[in-house]
Amino acid sequence: FRKELPLMLEKLQKRKSLMQENSISYPCGNKVFIFKDAGDKFELEIKD
């Protein structure tokens, strides 16, 4: 995971993102990666 996350984030920077309050979503292939601000941490949700 530690090796793959920086590569994934680098690829996602080039894509158009969908912004919602306290979260950001990145579509990638058939999945949507949703990063949410949860107080003093971030949560990652992956939807098919």
PDBQT receptor file of N, H, CA, C and O in Angstrom, charges set to zero:
ATOM      1  N   PHE A   1       0.831  -1.201   0.000  1.00  0.00    +0.000 N 
ATOM      2  CA  PHE A   1       0.000   0.000   0.000  1.00  0.00    +0.000 C 
ATOM      3  C   PHE A   1       0.867   1.253   0.000  1.00  0.00    +0.000 C 
ATOM      4  O   PHE A   1       0.567   2.216  -0.706  1.00  0.00    +0.000 OA
ATOM      5  N   ARG A   2       1.945   1.245   0.792  1.00  0.00    +0.000 N 
ATOM      6  H   ARG A   2       2.189   0.463   1.365  1.00  0.00    +0.000 HD
ATOM      7  CA  ARG A   2       2.808   2.437   0.865  1.00  0.00    +0.000 C 
ATOM      8  C   ARG A   2       3.502   2.724  -0.455  1.00  0.00    +0.000 C 
ATOM      9  O   ARG A   2       3.764   3.881  -0.784  1.00  0.00    +0.000 OA
ATOM     10  N   LYS A   3       3.802   1.675  -1.214  1.00  0.00    +0.000 N 
ATOM     11  H   LYS A   3       3.590   0.735  -0.947  1.00  0.00    +0.000 HD
ATOM     12  CA  LYS A   3       4.428   1.876  -2.522  1.00  0.00    +0.000 C 
ATOM     13  C   LYS A   3       3.418   2.383  -3.544  1.00  0.00    +0.000 C 
ATOM     14  O   LYS A   3       3.729   3.254  -4.356  1.00  0.00    +0.000 OA
ATOM     15  N   GLU A   4       2.213   1.836  -3.500  1.00  0.00    +0.000 N 
ATOM     16  H   GLU A   4       1.960   1.128  -2.840  1.00  0.00    +0.000 HD
ATOM     17  CA  GLU A   4       1.208   2.132  -4.523  1.00  0.00    +0.000 C 
ATOM     18  C   GLU A   4       0.495   3.466  -4.330  1.00  0.00    +0.000 C 
ATOM     19  O   GLU A   4       0.139   4.114  -5.314  1.00  0.00    +0.000 OA
ATOM     20  N   LEU A   5       0.281   3.889  -3.094  1.00  0.00    +0.000 N 
ATOM     21  H   LEU A   5       0.571   3.363  -2.295  1.00  0.00    +0.000 HD
ATOM     22  CA  LEU A   5      -0.479   5.120  -2.853  1.00  0.00    +0.000 C 
ATOM     23  C   LEU A   5       0.162   6.346  -3.506  1.00  0.00    +0.000 C 
ATOM     24  O   LEU A   5      -0.551   7.101  -4.168  1.00  0.00    +0.000 OA
ATOM     25  N   PRO A   6       1.482   6.588  -3.355  1.00  0.00    +0.000 N 
ATOM     26  CA  PRO A   6       2.057   7.763  -4.031  1.00  0.00    +0.000 C 
ATOM     27  C   PRO A   6       1.892   7.708  -5.549  1.00  0.00    +0.000 C 
ATOM     28  O   PRO A   6       1.642   8.735  -6.180  1.00  0.00    +0.000 OA
ATOM     29  N   LEU A   7       2.029   6.528  -6.136  1.00  0.00    +0.000 N 
ATOM     30  H   LEU A   7       2.232   5.694  -5.624  1.00  0.00    +0.000 HD
ATOM     31  CA  LEU A   7       1.847   6.401  -7.585  1.00  0.00    +0.000 C 
ATOM     32  C   LEU A   7       0.408   6.690  -7.982  1.00  0.00    +0.000 C 
ATOM     33  O   LEU A   7       0.154   7.357  -8.985  1.00  0.00    +0.000 OA
ATOM     34  N   MET A   8      -0.533   6.182  -7.189  1.00  0.00    +0.000 N 
ATOM     35  H   MET A   8      -0.326   5.640  -6.375  1.00  0.00    +0.000 HD
ATOM     36  CA  MET A   8      -1.944   6.408  -7.471  1.00  0.00    +0.000 C 
ATOM     37  C   MET A   8      -2.280   7.895  -7.350  1.00  0.00    +0.000 C 
ATOM     38  O   MET A   8      -2.988   8.445  -8.193  1.00  0.00    +0.000 OA
ATOM     39  N   LEU A   9      -1.774   8.540  -6.309  1.00  0.00    +0.000 N 
ATOM     40  H   LEU A   9      -1.199   8.093  -5.623  1.00  0.00    +0.000 HD
ATOM     41  CA  LEU A   9      -2.059   9.967  -6.118  1.00  0.00    +0.000 C 
ATOM     42  C   LEU A   9      -1.456  10.807  -7.236  1.00  0.00    +0.000 C 
ATOM     43  O   LEU A   9      -2.057  11.790  -7.670  1.00  0.00    +0.000 OA
ATOM     44  N   GLU A  10      -0.269  10.424  -7.703  1.00  0.00    +0.000 N 
ATOM     45  H   GLU A  10       0.220   9.625  -7.351  1.00  0.00    +0.000 HD
ATOM     46  CA  GLU A  10       0.360  11.146  -8.809  1.00  0.00    +0.000 C 
ATOM     47  C   GLU A  10      -0.501  11.050 -10.072  1.00  0.00    +0.000 C 
ATOM     48  O   GLU A  10      -0.684  12.042 -10.777  1.00  0.00    +0.000 OA
ATOM     49  N   LYS A  11      -1.023   9.866 -10.352  1.00  0.00    +0.000 N 
ATOM     50  H   LYS A  11      -0.874   9.060  -9.779  1.00  0.00    +0.000 HD
ATOM     51  CA  LYS A  11      -1.894   9.690 -11.514  1.00  0.00    +0.000 C 
ATOM     52  C   LYS A  11      -3.190  10.475 -11.351  1.00  0.00    +0.000 C 
ATOM     53  O   LYS A  11      -3.698  11.048 -12.315  1.00  0.00    +0.000 OA
ATOM     54  N   LEU A  12      -3.724  10.501 -10.136  1.00  0.00    +0.000 N 
ATOM     55  H   LEU A  12      -3.312  10.036  -9.353  1.00  0.00    +0.000 HD
ATOM     56  CA  LEU A  12      -4.993  11.181  -9.894  1.00  0.00    +0.000 C 
ATOM     57  C   LEU A  12      -4.879  12.692 -10.018  1.00  0.00    +0.000 C 
ATOM     58  O   LEU A  12      -5.868  13.359 -10.321  1.00  0.00    +0.000 OA
ATOM     59  N   GLN A  13      -3.689  13.246  -9.790  1.00  0.00    +0.000 N 
ATOM     60  H   GLN A  13      -2.886  12.704  -9.545  1.00  0.00    +0.000 HD
ATOM     61  CA  GLN A  13      -3.513  14.696  -9.884  1.00  0.00    +0.000 C 
ATOM     62  C   GLN A  13      -3.831  15.198 -11.287  1.00  0.00    +0.000 C 
ATOM     63  O   GLN A  13      -4.267  16.337 -11.460  1.00  0.00    +0.000 OA
ATOM     64  N   LYS A  14      -3.616  14.355 -12.282  1.00  0.00    +0.000 N 
ATOM     65  H   LYS A  14      -3.263  13.431 -12.142  1.00  0.00    +0.000 HD
ATOM     66  CA  LYS A  14      -3.830  14.757 -13.668  1.00  0.00    +0.000 C 
ATOM     67  C   LYS A  14      -5.285  14.636 -14.098  1.00  0.00    +0.000 C 
ATOM     68  O   LYS A  14      -5.656  15.121 -15.167  1.00  0.00    +0.000 OA
ATOM     69  N   ARG A  15      -6.109  13.999 -13.282  1.00  0.00    +0.000 N 
ATOM     70  H   ARG A  15      -5.808  13.606 -12.414  1.00  0.00    +0.000 HD
ATOM     71  CA  ARG A  15      -7.510  13.766 -13.645  1.00  0.00    +0.000 C 
ATOM     72  C   ARG A  15      -8.419  14.850 -13.086  1.00  0.00    +0.000 C 
ATOM     73  O   ARG A  15      -8.093  15.540 -12.120  1.00  0.00    +0.000 OA
ATOM     74  N   LYS A  16      -9.553  14.967 -13.721  1.00  0.00    +0.000 N 
ATOM     75  H   LYS A  16      -9.819  14.407 -14.506  1.00  0.00    +0.000 HD
ATOM     76  CA  LYS A  16     -10.578  15.893 -13.236  1.00  0.00    +0.000 C 
ATOM     77  C   LYS A  16     -11.231  15.283 -12.000  1.00  0.00    +0.000 C 
ATOM     78  O   LYS A  16     -11.571  14.100 -11.996  1.00  0.00    +0.000 OA
ATOM     79  N   SER A  17     -11.403  16.069 -10.975  1.00  0.00    +0.000 N 
ATOM     80  H   SER A  17     -11.126  17.030 -10.978  1.00  0.00    +0.000 HD
ATOM     81  CA  SER A  17     -11.983  15.558  -9.730  1.00  0.00    +0.000 C 
ATOM     82  C   SER A  17     -13.333  16.211  -9.458  1.00  0.00    +0.000 C 
ATOM     83  O   SER A  17     -13.634  17.295  -9.958  1.00  0.00    +0.000 OA
ATOM     84  N   LEU A  18     -14.129  15.528  -8.660  1.00  0.00    +0.000 N 
ATOM     85  H   LEU A  18     -13.885  14.647  -8.254  1.00  0.00    +0.000 HD
ATOM     86  CA  LEU A  18     -15.437  16.033  -8.253  1.00  0.00    +0.000 C 
ATOM     87  C   LEU A  18     -15.342  16.465  -6.801  1.00  0.00    +0.000 C 
ATOM     88  O   LEU A  18     -15.015  15.655  -5.933  1.00  0.00    +0.000 OA
ATOM     89  N   MET A  19     -15.624  17.732  -6.526  1.00  0.00    +0.000 N 
ATOM     90  H   MET A  19     -15.889  18.390  -7.231  1.00  0.00    +0.000 HD
ATOM     91  CA  MET A  19     -15.445  18.278  -5.188  1.00  0.00    +0.000 C 
ATOM     92  C   MET A  19     -16.787  18.388  -4.482  1.00  0.00    +0.000 C 
ATOM     93  O   MET A  19     -17.749  18.916  -5.039  1.00  0.00    +0.000 OA
ATOM     94  N   GLN A  20     -16.846  17.887  -3.254  1.00  0.00    +0.000 N 
ATOM     95  H   GLN A  20     -16.064  17.458  -2.802  1.00  0.00    +0.000 HD
ATOM     96  CA  GLN A  20     -18.014  18.043  -2.406  1.00  0.00    +0.000 C 
ATOM     97  C   GLN A  20     -17.519  18.575  -1.071  1.00  0.00    +0.000 C 
ATOM     98  O   GLN A  20     -16.315  18.590  -0.816  1.00  0.00    +0.000 OA
ATOM     99  N   GLU A  21     -18.430  19.009  -0.225  1.00  0.00    +0.000 N 
ATOM    100  H   GLU A  21     -19.409  18.997  -0.432  1.00  0.00    +0.000 HD
ATOM    101  CA  GLU A  21     -18.030  19.545   1.069  1.00  0.00    +0.000 C 
ATOM    102  C   GLU A  21     -17.274  18.488   1.869  1.00  0.00    +0.000 C 
ATOM    103  O   GLU A  21     -17.782  17.389   2.094  1.00  0.00    +0.000 OA
ATOM    104  N   ASN A  22     -16.067  18.823   2.295  1.00  0.00    +0.000 N 
ATOM    105  H   ASN A  22     -15.655  19.716   2.112  1.00  0.00    +0.000 HD
ATOM    106  CA  ASN A  22     -15.209  17.966   3.118  1.00  0.00    +0.000 C 
ATOM    107  C   ASN A  22     -14.829  16.649   2.457  1.00  0.00    +0.000 C 
ATOM    108  O   ASN A  22     -14.442  15.706   3.148  1.00  0.00    +0.000 OA
ATOM    109  N   SER A  23     -14.931  16.564   1.127  1.00  0.00    +0.000 N 
ATOM    110  H   SER A  23     -15.245  17.330   0.565  1.00  0.00    +0.000 HD
ATOM    111  CA  SER A  23     -14.503  15.343   0.444  1.00  0.00    +0.000 C 
ATOM    112  C   SER A  23     -14.131  15.660  -0.998  1.00  0.00    +0.000 C 
ATOM    113  O   SER A  23     -14.537  16.680  -1.555  1.00  0.00    +0.000 OA
ATOM    114  N   ILE A  24     -13.352  14.765  -1.583  1.00  0.00    +0.000 N 
ATOM    115  H   ILE A  24     -13.022  13.937  -1.130  1.00  0.00    +0.000 HD
ATOM    116  CA  ILE A  24     -12.994  14.881  -2.990  1.00  0.00    +0.000 C 
ATOM    117  C   ILE A  24     -13.027  13.484  -3.583  1.00  0.00    +0.000 C 
ATOM    118  O   ILE A  24     -12.569  12.527  -2.958  1.00  0.00    +0.000 OA
ATOM    119  N   SER A  25     -13.569  13.367  -4.790  1.00  0.00    +0.000 N 
ATOM    120  H   SER A  25     -13.941  14.144  -5.297  1.00  0.00    +0.000 HD
ATOM    121  CA  SER A  25     -13.739  12.069  -5.441  1.00  0.00    +0.000 C 
ATOM    122  C   SER A  25     -12.947  12.034  -6.738  1.00  0.00    +0.000 C 
ATOM    123  O   SER A  25     -12.940  12.999  -7.502  1.00  0.00    +0.000 OA
ATOM    124  N   TYR A  26     -12.281  10.914  -6.977  1.00  0.00    +0.000 N 
ATOM    125  H   TYR A  26     -12.286  10.130  -6.356  1.00  0.00    +0.000 HD
ATOM    126  CA  TYR A  26     -11.523  10.702  -8.199  1.00  0.00    +0.000 C 
ATOM    127  C   TYR A  26     -11.994   9.428  -8.879  1.00  0.00    +0.000 C 
ATOM    128  O   TYR A  26     -11.809   8.343  -8.328  1.00  0.00    +0.000 OA
ATOM    129  N   PRO A  27     -12.598   9.524 -10.058  1.00  0.00    +0.000 N 
ATOM    130  CA  PRO A  27     -12.923   8.309 -10.803  1.00  0.00    +0.000 C 
ATOM    131  C   PRO A  27     -11.660   7.752 -11.439  1.00  0.00    +0.000 C 
ATOM    132  O   PRO A  27     -10.846   8.504 -11.975  1.00  0.00    +0.000 OA
ATOM    133  N   CYS A  28     -11.496   6.442 -11.380  1.00  0.00    +0.000 N 
ATOM    134  H   CYS A  28     -12.157   5.831 -10.944  1.00  0.00    +0.000 HD
ATOM    135  CA  CYS A  28     -10.330   5.777 -11.963  1.00  0.00    +0.000 C 
ATOM    136  C   CYS A  28     -10.784   4.397 -12.430  1.00  0.00    +0.000 C 
ATOM    137  O   CYS A  28     -11.068   3.520 -11.614  1.00  0.00    +0.000 OA
ATOM    138  N   GLY A  29     -10.849   4.213 -13.736  1.00  0.00    +0.000 N 
ATOM    139  H   GLY A  29     -10.618   4.925 -14.399  1.00  0.00    +0.000 HD
ATOM    140  CA  GLY A  29     -11.342   2.948 -14.264  1.00  0.00    +0.000 C 
ATOM    141  C   GLY A  29     -12.790   2.754 -13.862  1.00  0.00    +0.000 C 
ATOM    142  O   GLY A  29     -13.626   3.628 -14.092  1.00  0.00    +0.000 OA
ATOM    143  N   ASN A  30     -13.091   1.611 -13.262  1.00  0.00    +0.000 N 
ATOM    144  H   ASN A  30     -12.413   0.901 -13.075  1.00  0.00    +0.000 HD
ATOM    145  CA  ASN A  30     -14.463   1.340 -12.831  1.00  0.00    +0.000 C 
ATOM    146  C   ASN A  30     -14.665   1.615 -11.345  1.00  0.00    +0.000 C 
ATOM    147  O   ASN A  30     -15.668   1.186 -10.774  1.00  0.00    +0.000 OA
ATOM    148  N   LYS A  31     -13.740   2.315 -10.712  1.00  0.00    +0.000 N 
ATOM    149  H   LYS A  31     -12.926   2.664 -11.175  1.00  0.00    +0.000 HD
ATOM    150  CA  LYS A  31     -13.833   2.624  -9.282  1.00  0.00    +0.000 C 
ATOM    151  C   LYS A  31     -13.843   4.136  -9.066  1.00  0.00    +0.000 C 
ATOM    152  O   LYS A  31     -13.390   4.907  -9.912  1.00  0.00    +0.000 OA
ATOM    153  N   VAL A  32     -14.369   4.537  -7.914  1.00  0.00    +0.000 N 
ATOM    154  H   VAL A  32     -14.737   3.911  -7.226  1.00  0.00    +0.000 HD
ATOM    155  CA  VAL A  32     -14.332   5.940  -7.498  1.00  0.00    +0.000 C 
ATOM    156  C   VAL A  32     -13.669   5.982  -6.129  1.00  0.00    +0.000 C 
ATOM    157  O   VAL A  32     -14.130   5.335  -5.188  1.00  0.00    +0.000 OA
ATOM    158  N   PHE A  33     -12.583   6.745  -6.021  1.00  0.00    +0.000 N 
ATOM    159  H   PHE A  33     -12.208   7.271  -6.785  1.00  0.00    +0.000 HD
ATOM    160  CA  PHE A  33     -11.856   6.908  -4.766  1.00  0.00    +0.000 C 
ATOM    161  C   PHE A  33     -12.344   8.195  -4.112  1.00  0.00    +0.000 C 
ATOM    162  O   PHE A  33     -12.255   9.270  -4.706  1.00  0.00    +0.000 OA
ATOM    163  N   ILE A  34     -12.857   8.085  -2.898  1.00  0.00    +0.000 N 
ATOM    164  H   ILE A  34     -12.929   7.212  -2.416  1.00  0.00    +0.000 HD
ATOM    165  CA  ILE A  34     -13.423   9.235  -2.193  1.00  0.00    +0.000 C 
ATOM    166  C   ILE A  34     -12.602   9.482  -0.933  1.00  0.00    +0.000 C 
ATOM    167  O   ILE A  34     -12.563   8.644  -0.032  1.00  0.00    +0.000 OA
ATOM    168  N   PHE A  35     -11.948  10.639  -0.879  1.00  0.00    +0.000 N 
ATOM    169  H   PHE A  35     -11.980  11.320  -1.610  1.00  0.00    +0.000 HD
ATOM    170  CA  PHE A  35     -11.177  11.041   0.294  1.00  0.00    +0.000 C 
ATOM    171  C   PHE A  35     -12.034  12.013   1.091  1.00  0.00    +0.000 C 
ATOM    172  O   PHE A  35     -12.484  13.029   0.562  1.00  0.00    +0.000 OA
ATOM    173  N   LYS A  36     -12.259  11.700   2.371  1.00  0.00    +0.000 N 
ATOM    174  H   LYS A  36     -11.894  10.874   2.801  1.00  0.00    +0.000 HD
ATOM    175  CA  LYS A  36     -13.112  12.531   3.220  1.00  0.00    +0.000 C 
ATOM    176  C   LYS A  36     -12.310  13.073   4.394  1.00  0.00    +0.000 C 
ATOM    177  O   LYS A  36     -11.486  12.371   4.980  1.00  0.00    +0.000 OA
ATOM    178  N   ASP A  37     -12.567  14.335   4.727  1.00  0.00    +0.000 N 
ATOM    179  H   ASP A  37     -13.237  14.905   4.251  1.00  0.00    +0.000 HD
ATOM    180  CA  ASP A  37     -11.971  14.966   5.900  1.00  0.00    +0.000 C 
ATOM    181  C   ASP A  37     -12.810  14.569   7.103  1.00  0.00    +0.000 C 
ATOM    182  O   ASP A  37     -13.987  14.921   7.191  1.00  0.00    +0.000 OA
ATOM    183  N   ALA A  38     -12.201  13.834   8.030  1.00  0.00    +0.000 N 
ATOM    184  H   ALA A  38     -11.245  13.548   7.958  1.00  0.00    +0.000 HD
ATOM    185  CA  ALA A  38     -12.916  13.362   9.225  1.00  0.00    +0.000 C 
ATOM    186  C   ALA A  38     -12.208  13.897  10.467  1.00  0.00    +0.000 C 
ATOM    187  O   ALA A  38     -11.541  13.153  11.186  1.00  0.00    +0.000 OA
ATOM    188  N   GLY A  39     -12.362  15.190  10.706  1.00  0.00    +0.000 N 
ATOM    189  H   GLY A  39     -12.904  15.795  10.122  1.00  0.00    +0.000 HD
ATOM    190  CA  GLY A  39     -11.727  15.810  11.871  1.00  0.00    +0.000 C 
ATOM    191  C   GLY A  39     -10.229  15.912  11.697  1.00  0.00    +0.000 C 
ATOM    192  O   GLY A  39      -9.746  16.652  10.841  1.00  0.00    +0.000 OA
ATOM    193  N   ASP A  40      -9.479  15.160  12.519  1.00  0.00    +0.000 N 
ATOM    194  H   ASP A  40      -9.872  14.558  13.215  1.00  0.00    +0.000 HD
ATOM    195  CA  ASP A  40      -8.018  15.226  12.469  1.00  0.00    +0.000 C 
ATOM    196  C   ASP A  40      -7.411  14.122  11.614  1.00  0.00    +0.000 C 
ATOM    197  O   ASP A  40      -6.219  13.838  11.731  1.00  0.00    +0.000 OA
ATOM    198  N   LYS A  41      -8.215  13.491  10.753  1.00  0.00    +0.000 N 
ATOM    199  H   LYS A  41      -9.184  13.721  10.658  1.00  0.00    +0.000 HD
ATOM    200  CA  LYS A  41      -7.703  12.431   9.880  1.00  0.00    +0.000 C 
ATOM    201  C   LYS A  41      -8.487  12.427   8.569  1.00  0.00    +0.000 C 
ATOM    202  O   LYS A  41      -9.498  13.116   8.433  1.00  0.00    +0.000 OA
ATOM    203  N   PHE A  42      -8.013  11.652   7.626  1.00  0.00    +0.000 N 
ATOM    204  H   PHE A  42      -7.192  11.092   7.737  1.00  0.00    +0.000 HD
ATOM    205  CA  PHE A  42      -8.698  11.470   6.353  1.00  0.00    +0.000 C 
ATOM    206  C   PHE A  42      -9.162  10.029   6.233  1.00  0.00    +0.000 C 
ATOM    207  O   PHE A  42      -8.492   9.110   6.703  1.00  0.00    +0.000 OA
ATOM    208  N   GLU A  43     -10.305   9.840   5.604  1.00  0.00    +0.000 N 
ATOM    209  H   GLU A  43     -10.850  10.587   5.222  1.00  0.00    +0.000 HD
ATOM    210  CA  GLU A  43     -10.829   8.504   5.342  1.00  0.00    +0.000 C 
ATOM    211  C   GLU A  43     -10.866   8.296   3.837  1.00  0.00    +0.000 C 
ATOM    212  O   GLU A  43     -11.157   9.220   3.078  1.00  0.00    +0.000 OA
ATOM    213  N   LEU A  44     -10.571   7.078   3.415  1.00  0.00    +0.000 N 
ATOM    214  H   LEU A  44     -10.335   6.327   4.031  1.00  0.00    +0.000 HD
ATOM    215  CA  LEU A  44     -10.643   6.724   2.004  1.00  0.00    +0.000 C 
ATOM    216  C   LEU A  44     -11.743   5.696   1.819  1.00  0.00    +0.000 C 
ATOM    217  O   LEU A  44     -11.760   4.656   2.478  1.00  0.00    +0.000 OA
ATOM    218  N   GLU A  45     -12.658   5.999   0.916  1.00  0.00    +0.000 N 
ATOM    219  H   GLU A  45     -12.644   6.843   0.380  1.00  0.00    +0.000 HD
ATOM    220  CA  GLU A  45     -13.728   5.065   0.561  1.00  0.00    +0.000 C 
ATOM    221  C   GLU A  45     -13.560   4.734  -0.917  1.00  0.00    +0.000 C 
ATOM    222  O   GLU A  45     -13.370   5.633  -1.737  1.00  0.00    +0.000 OA
ATOM    223  N   ILE A  46     -13.630   3.459  -1.258  1.00  0.00    +0.000 N 
ATOM    224  H   ILE A  46     -13.784   2.729  -0.592  1.00  0.00    +0.000 HD
ATOM    225  CA  ILE A  46     -13.505   3.030  -2.645  1.00  0.00    +0.000 C 
ATOM    226  C   ILE A  46     -14.819   2.387  -3.059  1.00  0.00    +0.000 C 
ATOM    227  O   ILE A  46     -15.261   1.407  -2.460  1.00  0.00    +0.000 OA
ATOM    228  N   LYS A  47     -15.443   2.955  -4.099  1.00  0.00    +0.000 N 
ATOM    229  H   LYS A  47     -15.083   3.752  -4.586  1.00  0.00    +0.000 HD
ATOM    230  CA  LYS A  47     -16.718   2.429  -4.597  1.00  0.00    +0.000 C 
ATOM    231  C   LYS A  47     -16.512   1.827  -5.975  1.00  0.00    +0.000 C 
ATOM    232  O   LYS A  47     -15.709   2.312  -6.772  1.00  0.00    +0.000 OA
ATOM    233  N   ASP A  48     -17.251   0.761  -6.237  1.00  0.00    +0.000 N 
ATOM    234  H   ASP A  48     -17.903   0.366  -5.590  1.00  0.00    +0.000 HD
ATOM    235  CA  ASP A  48     -17.212   0.130  -7.568  1.00  0.00    +0.000 C 
ATOM    236  C   ASP A  48     -18.166   0.812  -8.506  1.00  0.00    +0.000 C 
ATOM    237  O   ASP A  48     -18.273   0.423  -9.669  1.00  0.00    +0.000 OA
TER     238      ASP A  48
